Amino acid sequence: MALKFDTRFDPAYGQGVTVAPGVQRVTAKNPSPFTFHGTNSYVIGRETLAVIDPGPDDDAHLQTLLEVIANRPVSHIFVSHTHRDHSPLAARLKQRTGAAILAEGPHRPARPLHIGEVNPLDASADTGFAPDVVLPDDTVTSGDGWAIRTVLTPGHTANHAAFALEGTGVLFSADHVMAWSTSIVAPPDGAMADYMASLDRLIERDDRLLLPGHGGPVTAPLSFMRELKAHRQMREQAILERIGSGDRTIRDMVEAIYRDTDPRLHGAAGLSVLAHLEDLVARGLVSTDGDPAIDGVFEPAG
């Protein structure tokens, strides 16, 4: 069964939308093939607030956030990961509110760069980000009428975190699980083995509602994430079948596997295939000379 995405979404630019009790969503107007209609920021609480993922460094989005905050104090700014559509506005929001910035840590790759390798995702990384408070896994941060548990979910990036609103069954899943699309897992920023392990962790949590970094909510998380896991496993099998049928390069695999995908996304698709191949080589199912590389030659192991 094909994974069914839900692309119904009204970004309601310039305003806050109540998506759960005490939670408002504010969507930045930064639409793209990678961000859908834009990045979702979330304002939590009724008196003293928290903000999750302030978003890109955008004047209009900052103004909308301040209007939704409506002069109420903000005690915490949580950042799920350090891509430029999620974290850069944190510094300016801190200047306006005095809130502390909390995250897993600065930007870093999921693995060291190979000799001669250039990170194709450098432009998307907020490399200047540094949190005031580093969040270890399972940390509970308490505020005024709310508590947020950090659930580390590496995969999309090495420092990716989800945030659970304690006692509600609501999880802010950022870019790990989204209703409108699969998450990009692109080396060296991301790692497929990490992504799949994090997905299993979220499946075990059994939350009732996921509020993602882009698009609308995931309203049946358990079934959707199981289908998402099966989709990733089928993608892995498709790569193995392409190699078995004679494909040796990522370009050839992408042209076959992603033939119905927007060509603008083929570069990202190639990195996703590389992420799968890194995992398959590590598991001894595929062979290549040296480290797996975007321009490498891949063959069946054995």
Beta strands, then each sheet from edge to edge (+ up, - down):
strand 1: 17-20
strand 2: 23-27
strand 3: 40-44
strand 4: 49-52
strand 5: 74-78
strand 6: 100-103
strand 7: 133-134
strand 8: 140-142
strand 9: 147-152
strand 10: 161-165
strand 11: 170-174
strand 12: 209-212
strand 13: 286-288
strand 14: 298-300
sheet 1: 1+ 2- 3+ 4- 5- 6- 7-
sheet 2: 8+ 9- 10+ 11- 12-
sheet 3: 13+ 14-
end
